[in-house]
Amino acid sequence: MSTAPYGRIHNFTAGPAVLPLSVVEEVRDALPNLHGSGVGLLEISHRSKTFQAVVDSAVDRVRRVLTVPADYQIVFLQGGASLQFYMTALNFLVPNADGSKGQADYLVTGTWSQKAIKEASRIGDAKAIWDDAPGKFKRVPQNAEYTVREGAQFLHYTSNNTIYGTMYDHLPDSQGKPLIADLSSNIGGVPVNMAAHSMIYAGAQKNLGPSGVVLAILSPWAAARIPKGLPAMLDYNVQIKDGSLYNTPNCFGIFVLERVFAWMEANGGLDGAIARNTAKAAALYGELDRSGFWSPHAAKDSRSCMNVTWRLPTEELEEIFAKEAKKAGFEGLKGHRSVGGIRASLYNALAIESVQALVGFMQEFERKNG
């Protein structure tokens, strides 16, 4: 039985993921009356001054915590990263002057980049210039391993791969082309050179808040490139012009995101999050490398500090491990249905004490079953 507040247990779920308890409590308090307005969070008008203050604060905090350049635009969207796979291509992959399809290059490191290139192919000539599918997505490429096409309009990559547990620890070389990134599962938890990217997008439900809201950050190049006549809901410039309020947004999600960024600022900012995540990952990988009982999936030079994936000697043992872990108060350790195995997600709000408790459980499980 959990002795934690509210009976909470160790939450290693890949997303929607654990939130800071203090933020959850702030949400609770805002439900009946948001900021003294007399109107609850779930009832507030998105056109009200009260909610406009929430949006403004969210933009300001994102800019400060992530060191977003002053001339970049910050908007909050809907549809998850899955809609961004199509929306980025629709806005930035334009036909050539001769009428031929525009080109865009993709680094394919897992399921999400596979989906991204599939959607982009509906718009133009989207090509995988590096693809580790034959290697079962155990690593990400080094910059010397691929060549961006001369005619490519941008290079797209997925910074962290939740299913396979791989992550870039370096900035991909776009070879002079604009760089677009899906940062959904590690934004706010690892170093990111925002100024080196022409556009980034991130579903909030890993490090930034609940599901249903997407953070998009666009450079001047991105905002200027968007063609006229796109469907309004899929036009970044429409969203920029209306300050994320073209239609009724996910008011709840934006409020929680703003509170998460406030929590980050109060706890060391991005540097504090990076230090905590580094310590958590080191503790878990240290146990995985300690004995041959555990088999980490990702190559050592491509390991994610957000999603740690590994196998046990048999699938039967993996099933037993996941079931016993759940009984012991560890949630979300079963690997993605497409690959199996075990996965522990170490997002920002997960305390290192949860990782230490998991390591202790793993040591006892190996003692009994090794």
TIMAR-193013 format. One record per residue (C-alpha): residue number from 1; residue in three letters; x, y, z. Coordinates in nm, 3 decimals. Layout:
N
i=NUM | aa=ALA | xx=X | yy=Y | zz=Z
...
This chain:
370
i=1 | aa=MET | xx=0.000 | yy=0.000 | zz=0.000
i=2 | aa=SER | xx=0.136 | yy=0.339 | zz=-0.096
i=3 | aa=THR | xx=0.216 | yy=0.584 | zz=0.183
i=4 | aa=ALA | xx=0.264 | yy=0.874 | zz=-0.059
i=5 | aa=PRO | xx=0.016 | yy=1.167 | zz=-0.061
i=6 | aa=TYR | xx=-0.322 | yy=1.073 | zz=-0.211
i=7 | aa=GLY | xx=-0.203 | yy=0.711 | zz=-0.239
i=8 | aa=ARG | xx=0.009 | yy=0.796 | zz=-0.545
i=9 | aa=ILE | xx=0.249 | yy=0.533 | zz=-0.673
i=10 | aa=HIS | xx=0.566 | yy=0.536 | zz=-0.884
i=11 | aa=ASN | xx=0.448 | yy=0.647 | zz=-1.229
i=12 | aa=PHE | xx=0.681 | yy=0.542 | zz=-1.514
i=13 | aa=THR | xx=0.411 | yy=0.571 | zz=-1.783
i=14 | aa=ALA | xx=0.528 | yy=0.694 | zz=-2.124
i=15 | aa=GLY | xx=0.245 | yy=0.947 | zz=-2.161
i=16 | aa=PRO | xx=0.023 | yy=1.099 | zz=-2.052
i=17 | aa=ALA | xx=0.286 | yy=1.106 | zz=-1.784
i=18 | aa=VAL | xx=0.350 | yy=1.204 | zz=-1.425
i=19 | aa=LEU | xx=0.298 | yy=1.569 | zz=-1.330
i=20 | aa=PRO | xx=0.447 | yy=1.753 | zz=-1.031
i=21 | aa=LEU | xx=0.219 | yy=1.699 | zz=-0.734
i=22 | aa=SER | xx=0.225 | yy=2.071 | zz=-0.654
i=23 | aa=VAL | xx=0.091 | yy=2.142 | zz=-1.005
i=24 | aa=VAL | xx=-0.183 | yy=1.882 | zz=-0.964
i=25 | aa=GLU | xx=-0.284 | yy=2.056 | zz=-0.641
i=26 | aa=GLU | xx=-0.286 | yy=2.396 | zz=-0.813
i=27 | aa=VAL | xx=-0.514 | yy=2.251 | zz=-1.080
i=28 | aa=ARG | xx=-0.743 | yy=2.117 | zz=-0.809
i=29 | aa=ASP | xx=-0.765 | yy=2.460 | zz=-0.649
i=30 | aa=ALA | xx=-0.833 | yy=2.632 | zz=-0.983
i=31 | aa=LEU | xx=-1.122 | yy=2.405 | zz=-1.081
i=32 | aa=PRO | xx=-1.391 | yy=2.593 | zz=-0.885
i=33 | aa=ASN | xx=-1.240 | yy=2.944 | zz=-0.917
i=34 | aa=LEU | xx=-0.956 | yy=3.044 | zz=-1.149
i=35 | aa=HIS | xx=-0.740 | yy=3.328 | zz=-1.016
i=36 | aa=GLY | xx=-1.023 | yy=3.482 | zz=-0.817
i=37 | aa=SER | xx=-1.239 | yy=3.531 | zz=-1.124
i=38 | aa=GLY | xx=-1.532 | yy=3.347 | zz=-0.971
i=39 | aa=VAL | xx=-1.532 | yy=3.113 | zz=-1.271
i=40 | aa=GLY | xx=-1.378 | yy=2.767 | zz=-1.269
i=41 | aa=LEU | xx=-1.086 | yy=2.657 | zz=-1.487
i=42 | aa=LEU | xx=-1.305 | yy=2.425 | zz=-1.693
i=43 | aa=GLU | xx=-1.567 | yy=2.696 | zz=-1.738
i=44 | aa=ILE | xx=-1.355 | yy=3.001 | zz=-1.821
i=45 | aa=SER | xx=-1.401 | yy=3.185 | zz=-2.151
i=46 | aa=HIS | xx=-1.094 | yy=3.180 | zz=-2.369
i=47 | aa=ARG | xx=-1.175 | yy=3.540 | zz=-2.457
i=48 | aa=SER | xx=-1.167 | yy=3.656 | zz=-2.095
i=49 | aa=LYS | xx=-0.893 | yy=3.874 | zz=-1.948
i=50 | aa=THR | xx=-0.834 | yy=3.605 | zz=-1.688
i=51 | aa=PHE | xx=-0.747 | yy=3.342 | zz=-1.947
i=52 | aa=GLN | xx=-0.555 | yy=3.585 | zz=-2.166
i=53 | aa=ALA | xx=-0.328 | yy=3.641 | zz=-1.867
i=54 | aa=VAL | xx=-0.271 | yy=3.263 | zz=-1.849
i=55 | aa=VAL | xx=-0.174 | yy=3.248 | zz=-2.218
i=56 | aa=ASP | xx=0.057 | yy=3.549 | zz=-2.187
i=57 | aa=SER | xx=0.227 | yy=3.401 | zz=-1.882
i=58 | aa=ALA | xx=0.267 | yy=3.065 | zz=-2.056
i=59 | aa=VAL | xx=0.437 | yy=3.229 | zz=-2.355
i=60 | aa=ASP | xx=0.668 | yy=3.431 | zz=-2.131
i=61 | aa=ARG | xx=0.768 | yy=3.129 | zz=-1.922
i=62 | aa=VAL | xx=0.833 | yy=2.912 | zz=-2.228
i=63 | aa=ARG | xx=1.054 | yy=3.184 | zz=-2.372
i=64 | aa=ARG | xx=1.252 | yy=3.222 | zz=-2.051
i=65 | aa=VAL | xx=1.294 | yy=2.856 | zz=-1.955
i=66 | aa=LEU | xx=1.377 | yy=2.730 | zz=-2.304
i=67 | aa=THR | xx=1.577 | yy=3.040 | zz=-2.408
i=68 | aa=VAL | xx=1.362 | yy=3.100 | zz=-2.715
i=69 | aa=PRO | xx=1.494 | yy=3.387 | zz=-2.931
i=70 | aa=ALA | xx=1.293 | yy=3.707 | zz=-2.912
i=71 | aa=ASP | xx=1.199 | yy=3.697 | zz=-3.282
i=72 | aa=TYR | xx=1.060 | yy=3.340 | zz=-3.265
i=73 | aa=GLN | xx=0.684 | yy=3.285 | zz=-3.234
i=74 | aa=ILE | xx=0.531 | yy=3.061 | zz=-2.966
i=75 | aa=VAL | xx=0.185 | yy=2.911 | zz=-3.017
i=76 | aa=PHE | xx=-0.028 | yy=2.647 | zz=-2.849
i=77 | aa=LEU | xx=-0.206 | yy=2.408 | zz=-3.084
i=78 | aa=GLN | xx=-0.421 | yy=2.095 | zz=-3.079
i=79 | aa=GLY | xx=-0.407 | yy=1.756 | zz=-3.250
i=80 | aa=GLY | xx=-0.088 | yy=1.626 | zz=-3.092
i=81 | aa=ALA | xx=0.244 | yy=1.574 | zz=-3.265
i=82 | aa=SER | xx=0.060 | yy=1.343 | zz=-3.505
i=83 | aa=LEU | xx=-0.113 | yy=1.640 | zz=-3.666
i=84 | aa=GLN | xx=0.219 | yy=1.826 | zz=-3.675
i=85 | aa=PHE | xx=0.363 | yy=1.552 | zz=-3.897
i=86 | aa=TYR | xx=0.127 | yy=1.673 | zz=-4.169
i=87 | aa=MET | xx=0.101 | yy=2.038 | zz=-4.071
i=88 | aa=THR | xx=0.475 | yy=2.103 | zz=-4.089
i=89 | aa=ALA | xx=0.491 | yy=1.964 | zz=-4.443
i=90 | aa=LEU | xx=0.177 | yy=2.151 | zz=-4.546
i=91 | aa=ASN | xx=0.326 | yy=2.481 | zz=-4.430
i=92 | aa=PHE | xx=0.692 | yy=2.441 | zz=-4.522
i=93 | aa=LEU | xx=0.719 | yy=2.187 | zz=-4.808
i=94 | aa=VAL | xx=0.621 | yy=2.390 | zz=-5.114
i=95 | aa=PRO | xx=0.631 | yy=2.306 | zz=-5.486
i=96 | aa=ASN | xx=0.936 | yy=2.410 | zz=-5.683
i=97 | aa=ALA | xx=0.921 | yy=2.697 | zz=-5.931
i=98 | aa=ASP | xx=0.888 | yy=2.451 | zz=-6.221
i=99 | aa=GLY | xx=0.586 | yy=2.289 | zz=-6.057
i=100 | aa=SER | xx=0.768 | yy=1.975 | zz=-5.941
i=101 | aa=LYS | xx=0.726 | yy=1.848 | zz=-5.588
i=102 | aa=GLY | xx=0.935 | yy=2.013 | zz=-5.320
i=103 | aa=GLN | xx=1.188 | yy=1.797 | zz=-5.138
i=104 | aa=ALA | xx=1.231 | yy=1.740 | zz=-4.766
i=105 | aa=ASP | xx=1.475 | yy=1.504 | zz=-4.595
i=106 | aa=TYR | xx=1.406 | yy=1.295 | zz=-4.285
i=107 | aa=LEU | xx=1.622 | yy=1.106 | zz=-4.036
i=108 | aa=VAL | xx=1.417 | yy=0.798 | zz=-3.949
i=109 | aa=THR | xx=1.495 | yy=0.671 | zz=-3.602
i=110 | aa=GLY | xx=1.170 | yy=0.510 | zz=-3.495
i=111 | aa=THR | xx=0.795 | yy=0.483 | zz=-3.523
i=112 | aa=TRP | xx=0.722 | yy=0.855 | zz=-3.491
i=113 | aa=SER | xx=0.963 | yy=0.965 | zz=-3.762
i=114 | aa=GLN | xx=0.822 | yy=0.689 | zz=-3.981
i=115 | aa=LYS | xx=0.478 | yy=0.841 | zz=-3.933
i=116 | aa=ALA | xx=0.613 | yy=1.191 | zz=-3.994
i=117 | aa=ILE | xx=0.764 | yy=1.103 | zz=-4.331
i=118 | aa=LYS | xx=0.449 | yy=0.918 | zz=-4.433
i=119 | aa=GLU | xx=0.241 | yy=1.231 | zz=-4.374
i=120 | aa=ALA | xx=0.496 | yy=1.457 | zz=-4.546
i=121 | aa=SER | xx=0.484 | yy=1.230 | zz=-4.851
i=122 | aa=ARG | xx=0.125 | yy=1.341 | zz=-4.903
i=123 | aa=ILE | xx=0.256 | yy=1.692 | zz=-4.970
i=124 | aa=GLY | xx=0.587 | yy=1.648 | zz=-5.150
i=125 | aa=ASP | xx=0.900 | yy=1.442 | zz=-5.207
i=126 | aa=ALA | xx=0.987 | yy=1.332 | zz=-4.855
i=127 | aa=LYS | xx=1.292 | yy=1.108 | zz=-4.838
i=128 | aa=ALA | xx=1.455 | yy=0.909 | zz=-4.559
i=129 | aa=ILE | xx=1.823 | yy=0.992 | zz=-4.596
i=130 | aa=TRP | xx=1.906 | yy=0.771 | zz=-4.293
i=131 | aa=ASP | xx=1.689 | yy=0.490 | zz=-4.162
i=132 | aa=ASP | xx=1.773 | yy=0.242 | zz=-3.886
i=133 | aa=ALA | xx=1.471 | yy=0.017 | zz=-3.938
i=134 | aa=PRO | xx=1.699 | yy=-0.269 | zz=-4.055
i=135 | aa=GLY | xx=1.894 | yy=-0.230 | zz=-3.730
i=136 | aa=LYS | xx=1.574 | yy=-0.233 | zz=-3.523
i=137 | aa=PHE | xx=1.615 | yy=0.129 | zz=-3.421
i=138 | aa=LYS | xx=1.893 | yy=0.083 | zz=-3.168
i=139 | aa=ARG | xx=2.070 | yy=0.409 | zz=-3.239
i=140 | aa=VAL | xx=2.056 | yy=0.754 | zz=-3.396
i=141 | aa=PRO | xx=2.293 | yy=0.865 | zz=-3.673
i=142 | aa=GLN | xx=2.615 | yy=1.055 | zz=-3.638
i=143 | aa=ASN | xx=2.635 | yy=1.358 | zz=-3.863
i=144 | aa=ALA | xx=2.883 | yy=1.203 | zz=-4.105
i=145 | aa=GLU | xx=2.645 | yy=0.915 | zz=-4.184
i=146 | aa=TYR | xx=2.404 | yy=1.102 | zz=-4.410
i=147 | aa=THR | xx=2.395 | yy=1.365 | zz=-4.683
i=148 | aa=VAL | xx=2.113 | yy=1.616 | zz=-4.714
i=149 | aa=ARG | xx=1.992 | yy=1.655 | zz=-5.071
i=150 | aa=GLU | xx=2.085 | yy=1.979 | zz=-5.242
i=151 | aa=GLY | xx=1.723 | yy=2.055 | zz=-5.321
i=152 | aa=ALA | xx=1.587 | yy=1.970 | zz=-4.976
i=153 | aa=GLN | xx=1.381 | yy=2.249 | zz=-4.824
i=154 | aa=PHE | xx=1.439 | yy=2.130 | zz=-4.468
i=155 | aa=LEU | xx=1.574 | yy=1.842 | zz=-4.257
i=156 | aa=HIS | xx=1.341 | yy=1.683 | zz=-4.002
i=157 | aa=TYR | xx=1.435 | yy=1.466 | zz=-3.706
i=158 | aa=THR | xx=1.276 | yy=1.319 | zz=-3.393
i=159 | aa=SER | xx=1.494 | yy=1.410 | zz=-3.096
i=160 | aa=ASN | xx=1.387 | yy=1.127 | zz=-2.864
i=161 | aa=ASN | xx=1.231 | yy=0.794 | zz=-2.950
i=162 | aa=THR | xx=0.993 | yy=0.684 | zz=-2.678
i=163 | aa=ILE | xx=0.934 | yy=0.332 | zz=-2.806
i=164 | aa=TYR | xx=1.295 | yy=0.231 | zz=-2.859
i=165 | aa=GLY | xx=1.470 | yy=0.442 | zz=-2.595
i=166 | aa=THR | xx=1.712 | yy=0.627 | zz=-2.822
i=167 | aa=MET | xx=1.795 | yy=0.997 | zz=-2.824
i=168 | aa=TYR | xx=2.027 | yy=1.245 | zz=-2.993
i=169 | aa=ASP | xx=2.296 | yy=1.384 | zz=-2.764
i=170 | aa=HIS | xx=2.411 | yy=1.615 | zz=-3.043
i=171 | aa=LEU | xx=2.256 | yy=1.860 | zz=-3.286
i=172 | aa=PRO | xx=2.193 | yy=1.696 | zz=-3.625
i=173 | aa=ASP | xx=2.384 | yy=1.864 | zz=-3.905
i=174 | aa=SER | xx=2.128 | yy=2.003 | zz=-4.148
i=175 | aa=GLN | xx=2.410 | yy=2.098 | zz=-4.386
i=176 | aa=GLY | xx=2.282 | yy=2.450 | zz=-4.428
i=177 | aa=LYS | xx=1.914 | yy=2.362 | zz=-4.459
i=178 | aa=PRO | xx=1.644 | yy=2.467 | zz=-4.211
i=179 | aa=LEU | xx=1.611 | yy=2.220 | zz=-3.923
i=180 | aa=ILE | xx=1.272 | yy=2.103 | zz=-3.796
i=181 | aa=ALA | xx=1.241 | yy=1.885 | zz=-3.486
i=182 | aa=ASP | xx=0.981 | yy=1.681 | zz=-3.304
i=183 | aa=LEU | xx=1.083 | yy=1.736 | zz=-2.941
i=184 | aa=SER | xx=0.769 | yy=1.588 | zz=-2.789
i=185 | aa=SER | xx=0.930 | yy=1.353 | zz=-2.540
i=186 | aa=ASN | xx=1.240 | yy=1.537 | zz=-2.418
i=187 | aa=ILE | xx=1.172 | yy=1.910 | zz=-2.450
i=188 | aa=GLY | xx=1.235 | yy=2.084 | zz=-2.121
i=189 | aa=GLY | xx=1.450 | yy=1.798 | zz=-1.998
i=190 | aa=VAL | xx=1.763 | yy=1.812 | zz=-2.214
i=191 | aa=PRO | xx=1.980 | yy=2.087 | zz=-2.365
i=192 | aa=VAL | xx=1.833 | yy=2.227 | zz=-2.688
i=193 | aa=ASN | xx=1.978 | yy=2.502 | zz=-2.904
i=194 | aa=MET | xx=1.654 | yy=2.672 | zz=-3.000
i=195 | aa=ALA | xx=1.824 | yy=2.923 | zz=-3.228
i=196 | aa=ALA | xx=1.967 | yy=2.637 | zz=-3.438
i=197 | aa=HIS | xx=1.616 | yy=2.517 | zz=-3.523
i=198 | aa=SER | xx=1.383 | yy=2.672 | zz=-3.775
i=199 | aa=MET | xx=1.081 | yy=2.513 | zz=-3.612
i=200 | aa=ILE | xx=1.012 | yy=2.276 | zz=-3.326
i=201 | aa=TYR | xx=0.694 | yy=2.113 | zz=-3.203
i=202 | aa=ALA | xx=0.614 | yy=1.907 | zz=-2.896
i=203 | aa=GLY | xx=0.311 | yy=1.732 | zz=-2.759
i=204 | aa=ALA | xx=0.280 | yy=1.840 | zz=-2.397
i=205 | aa=GLN | xx=0.195 | yy=1.508 | zz=-2.235
i=206 | aa=LYS | xx=0.550 | yy=1.400 | zz=-2.149
i=207 | aa=ASN | xx=0.733 | yy=1.687 | zz=-1.979
i=208 | aa=LEU | xx=0.508 | yy=1.989 | zz=-2.020
i=209 | aa=GLY | xx=0.154 | yy=1.909 | zz=-1.913
i=210 | aa=PRO | xx=-0.151 | yy=1.701 | zz=-2.008
i=211 | aa=SER | xx=-0.244 | yy=1.558 | zz=-2.344
i=212 | aa=GLY | xx=-0.439 | yy=1.774 | zz=-2.586
i=213 | aa=VAL | xx=-0.206 | yy=2.071 | zz=-2.623
i=214 | aa=VAL | xx=0.098 | yy=2.113 | zz=-2.849
i=215 | aa=LEU | xx=0.376 | yy=2.366 | zz=-2.812
i=216 | aa=ALA | xx=0.506 | yy=2.501 | zz=-3.143
i=217 | aa=ILE | xx=0.798 | yy=2.741 | zz=-3.178
i=218 | aa=LEU | xx=0.861 | yy=2.903 | zz=-3.517
i=219 | aa=SER | xx=1.155 | yy=3.103 | zz=-3.646
i=220 | aa=PRO | xx=1.117 | yy=3.405 | zz=-3.874
i=221 | aa=TRP | xx=1.204 | yy=3.175 | zz=-4.167
i=222 | aa=ALA | xx=0.914 | yy=2.947 | zz=-4.078
i=223 | aa=ALA | xx=0.660 | yy=3.225 | zz=-4.036
i=224 | aa=ALA | xx=0.762 | yy=3.388 | zz=-4.366
i=225 | aa=ARG | xx=0.756 | yy=3.066 | zz=-4.567
i=226 | aa=ILE | xx=0.394 | yy=2.966 | zz=-4.512
i=227 | aa=PRO | xx=0.193 | yy=2.982 | zz=-4.836
i=228 | aa=LYS | xx=-0.135 | yy=3.169 | zz=-4.864
i=229 | aa=GLY | xx=-0.468 | yy=2.993 | zz=-4.878
i=230 | aa=LEU | xx=-0.410 | yy=2.704 | zz=-4.634
i=231 | aa=PRO | xx=-0.703 | yy=2.580 | zz=-4.425
i=232 | aa=ALA | xx=-0.720 | yy=2.820 | zz=-4.131
i=233 | aa=MET | xx=-0.679 | yy=2.558 | zz=-3.861
i=234 | aa=LEU | xx=-0.368 | yy=2.420 | zz=-4.034
i=235 | aa=ASP | xx=-0.205 | yy=2.759 | zz=-4.102
i=236 | aa=TYR | xx=0.060 | yy=2.853 | zz=-3.846
i=237 | aa=ASN | xx=0.029 | yy=3.220 | zz=-3.937
i=238 | aa=VAL | xx=-0.341 | yy=3.219 | zz=-3.849
i=239 | aa=GLN | xx=-0.252 | yy=3.074 | zz=-3.510
i=240 | aa=ILE | xx=0.029 | yy=3.328 | zz=-3.463
i=241 | aa=LYS | xx=-0.194 | yy=3.622 | zz=-3.563
i=242 | aa=ASP | xx=-0.464 | yy=3.521 | zz=-3.316
i=243 | aa=GLY | xx=-0.226 | yy=3.437 | zz=-3.033
i=244 | aa=SER | xx=-0.329 | yy=3.068 | zz=-3.018
i=245 | aa=LEU | xx=-0.693 | yy=3.179 | zz=-2.983
i=246 | aa=TYR | xx=-0.823 | yy=3.149 | zz=-3.341
i=247 | aa=ASN | xx=-1.066 | yy=2.888 | zz=-3.212
i=248 | aa=THR | xx=-1.145 | yy=2.771 | zz=-2.859
i=249 | aa=PRO | xx=-0.815 | yy=2.623 | zz=-2.744
i=250 | aa=ASN | xx=-0.746 | yy=2.360 | zz=-2.481
i=251 | aa=CYS | xx=-0.778 | yy=2.607 | zz=-2.193
i=252 | aa=PHE | xx=-0.716 | yy=2.339 | zz=-1.933
i=253 | aa=GLY | xx=-0.402 | yy=2.214 | zz=-2.106
i=254 | aa=ILE | xx=-0.253 | yy=2.561 | zz=-2.150
i=255 | aa=PHE | xx=-0.316 | yy=2.642 | zz=-1.782
i=256 | aa=VAL | xx=-0.142 | yy=2.324 | zz=-1.670
i=257 | aa=LEU | xx=0.149 | yy=2.385 | zz=-1.909
i=258 | aa=GLU | xx=0.193 | yy=2.735 | zz=-1.765
i=259 | aa=ARG | xx=0.198 | yy=2.592 | zz=-1.412
i=260 | aa=VAL | xx=0.451 | yy=2.324 | zz=-1.512
i=261 | aa=PHE | xx=0.683 | yy=2.592 | zz=-1.649
i=262 | aa=ALA | xx=0.636 | yy=2.790 | zz=-1.328
i=263 | aa=TRP | xx=0.735 | yy=2.477 | zz=-1.134
i=264 | aa=MET | xx=1.042 | yy=2.439 | zz=-1.353
i=265 | aa=GLU | xx=1.144 | yy=2.800 | zz=-1.292
i=266 | aa=ALA | xx=1.109 | yy=2.746 | zz=-0.917
i=267 | aa=ASN | xx=1.323 | yy=2.431 | zz=-0.930
i=268 | aa=GLY | xx=1.636 | yy=2.537 | zz=-1.113
i=269 | aa=GLY | xx=1.493 | yy=2.598 | zz=-1.459
i=270 | aa=LEU | xx=1.617 | yy=2.394 | zz=-1.752
i=271 | aa=ASP | xx=1.958 | yy=2.336 | zz=-1.593
i=272 | aa=GLY | xx=1.794 | yy=2.190 | zz=-1.284
i=273 | aa=ALA | xx=1.578 | yy=1.957 | zz=-1.493
i=274 | aa=ILE | xx=1.880 | yy=1.840 | zz=-1.693
i=275 | aa=ALA | xx=2.076 | yy=1.764 | zz=-1.376
i=276 | aa=ARG | xx=1.790 | yy=1.566 | zz=-1.222
i=277 | aa=ASN | xx=1.725 | yy=1.372 | zz=-1.542
i=278 | aa=THR | xx=2.095 | yy=1.290 | zz=-1.581
i=279 | aa=ALA | xx=2.105 | yy=1.152 | zz=-1.227
i=280 | aa=LYS | xx=1.791 | yy=0.942 | zz=-1.277
i=281 | aa=ALA | xx=1.915 | yy=0.793 | zz=-1.604
i=282 | aa=ALA | xx=2.259 | yy=0.719 | zz=-1.457
i=283 | aa=ALA | xx=2.103 | yy=0.530 | zz=-1.168
i=284 | aa=LEU | xx=1.886 | yy=0.312 | zz=-1.390
i=285 | aa=TYR | xx=2.143 | yy=0.246 | zz=-1.662
i=286 | aa=GLY | xx=2.394 | yy=0.165 | zz=-1.390
i=287 | aa=GLU | xx=2.171 | yy=-0.119 | zz=-1.276
i=288 | aa=LEU | xx=2.102 | yy=-0.237 | zz=-1.631
i=289 | aa=ASP | xx=2.476 | yy=-0.254 | zz=-1.704
i=290 | aa=ARG | xx=2.559 | yy=-0.423 | zz=-1.375
i=291 | aa=SER | xx=2.474 | yy=-0.776 | zz=-1.485
i=292 | aa=GLY | xx=2.386 | yy=-0.978 | zz=-1.793
i=293 | aa=PHE | xx=2.036 | yy=-1.043 | zz=-1.662
i=294 | aa=TRP | xx=1.916 | yy=-0.719 | zz=-1.822
i=295 | aa=SER | xx=1.961 | yy=-0.638 | zz=-2.192
i=296 | aa=PRO | xx=1.926 | yy=-0.266 | zz=-2.277
i=297 | aa=HIS | xx=1.792 | yy=-0.205 | zz=-2.627
i=298 | aa=ALA | xx=1.963 | yy=0.121 | zz=-2.723
i=299 | aa=ALA | xx=2.329 | yy=0.147 | zz=-2.818
i=300 | aa=LYS | xx=2.528 | yy=0.321 | zz=-2.546
i=301 | aa=ASP | xx=2.602 | yy=0.626 | zz=-2.760
i=302 | aa=SER | xx=2.231 | yy=0.673 | zz=-2.836
i=303 | aa=ARG | xx=2.066 | yy=0.610 | zz=-2.500
i=304 | aa=SER | xx=1.771 | yy=0.821 | zz=-2.397
i=305 | aa=CYS | xx=1.756 | yy=0.980 | zz=-2.054
i=306 | aa=MET | xx=1.377 | yy=1.001 | zz=-2.089
i=307 | aa=ASN | xx=1.272 | yy=0.650 | zz=-2.194
i=308 | aa=VAL | xx=1.485 | yy=0.355 | zz=-2.088
i=309 | aa=THR | xx=1.407 | yy=0.026 | zz=-2.263
i=310 | aa=TRP | xx=1.537 | yy=-0.323 | zz=-2.195
i=311 | aa=ARG | xx=1.467 | yy=-0.694 | zz=-2.224
i=312 | aa=LEU | xx=1.483 | yy=-0.984 | zz=-1.982
i=313 | aa=PRO | xx=1.610 | yy=-1.335 | zz=-2.067
i=314 | aa=THR | xx=1.261 | yy=-1.449 | zz=-2.174
i=315 | aa=GLU | xx=0.927 | yy=-1.295 | zz=-2.264
i=316 | aa=GLU | xx=0.773 | yy=-1.501 | zz=-1.983
i=317 | aa=LEU | xx=1.001 | yy=-1.331 | zz=-1.732
i=318 | aa=GLU | xx=0.911 | yy=-0.992 | zz=-1.879
i=319 | aa=GLU | xx=0.543 | yy=-1.060 | zz=-1.819
i=320 | aa=ILE | xx=0.615 | yy=-1.169 | zz=-1.462
i=321 | aa=PHE | xx=0.833 | yy=-0.862 | zz=-1.404
i=322 | aa=ALA | xx=0.565 | yy=-0.621 | zz=-1.529
i=323 | aa=LYS | xx=0.291 | yy=-0.785 | zz=-1.321
i=324 | aa=GLU | xx=0.496 | yy=-0.801 | zz=-1.003
i=325 | aa=ALA | xx=0.617 | yy=-0.445 | zz=-1.050
i=326 | aa=LYS | xx=0.259 | yy=-0.322 | zz=-1.079
i=327 | aa=LYS | xx=0.165 | yy=-0.503 | zz=-0.759
i=328 | aa=ALA | xx=0.465 | yy=-0.342 | zz=-0.589
i=329 | aa=GLY | xx=0.349 | yy=0.008 | zz=-0.685
i=330 | aa=PHE | xx=0.530 | yy=0.070 | zz=-1.014
i=331 | aa=GLU | xx=0.303 | yy=0.185 | zz=-1.296
i=332 | aa=GLY | xx=0.368 | yy=0.181 | zz=-1.671
i=333 | aa=LEU | xx=0.673 | yy=-0.044 | zz=-1.702
i=334 | aa=LYS | xx=0.546 | yy=-0.271 | zz=-1.976
i=335 | aa=GLY | xx=0.710 | yy=-0.194 | zz=-2.310
i=336 | aa=HIS | xx=0.521 | yy=-0.052 | zz=-2.606
i=337 | aa=ARG | xx=0.287 | yy=-0.306 | zz=-2.760
i=338 | aa=SER | xx=0.479 | yy=-0.296 | zz=-3.089
i=339 | aa=VAL | xx=0.812 | yy=-0.408 | zz=-2.941
i=340 | aa=GLY | xx=0.745 | yy=-0.564 | zz=-2.601
i=341 | aa=GLY | xx=1.007 | yy=-0.572 | zz=-2.328
i=342 | aa=ILE | xx=1.024 | yy=-0.324 | zz=-2.043
i=343 | aa=ARG | xx=1.024 | yy=0.056 | zz=-2.054
i=344 | aa=ALA | xx=1.070 | yy=0.312 | zz=-1.777
i=345 | aa=SER | xx=0.993 | yy=0.674 | zz=-1.863
i=346 | aa=LEU | xx=1.188 | yy=0.921 | zz=-1.650
i=347 | aa=TYR | xx=1.018 | yy=1.249 | zz=-1.733
i=348 | aa=ASN | xx=1.085 | yy=1.572 | zz=-1.546
i=349 | aa=ALA | xx=0.826 | yy=1.528 | zz=-1.272
i=350 | aa=LEU | xx=0.939 | yy=1.177 | zz=-1.177
i=351 | aa=ALA | xx=1.140 | yy=1.195 | zz=-0.854
i=352 | aa=ILE | xx=1.476 | yy=1.021 | zz=-0.829
i=353 | aa=GLU | xx=1.336 | yy=0.832 | zz=-0.529
i=354 | aa=SER | xx=1.106 | yy=0.648 | zz=-0.771
i=355 | aa=VAL | xx=1.407 | yy=0.541 | zz=-0.978
i=356 | aa=GLN | xx=1.593 | yy=0.429 | zz=-0.667
i=357 | aa=ALA | xx=1.290 | yy=0.228 | zz=-0.558
i=358 | aa=LEU | xx=1.274 | yy=0.066 | zz=-0.905
i=359 | aa=VAL | xx=1.643 | yy=-0.025 | zz=-0.891
i=360 | aa=GLY | xx=1.587 | yy=-0.191 | zz=-0.555
i=361 | aa=PHE | xx=1.292 | yy=-0.386 | zz=-0.696
i=362 | aa=MET | xx=1.501 | yy=-0.494 | zz=-0.996
i=363 | aa=GLN | xx=1.782 | yy=-0.620 | zz=-0.776
i=364 | aa=GLU | xx=1.541 | yy=-0.828 | zz=-0.573
i=365 | aa=PHE | xx=1.371 | yy=-0.960 | zz=-0.887
i=366 | aa=GLU | xx=1.706 | yy=-1.069 | zz=-1.031
i=367 | aa=ARG | xx=1.801 | yy=-1.236 | zz=-0.703
i=368 | aa=LYS | xx=1.483 | yy=-1.445 | zz=-0.720
i=369 | aa=ASN | xx=1.481 | yy=-1.515 | zz=-1.093
i=370 | aa=GLY | xx=1.837 | yy=-1.480 | zz=-1.218
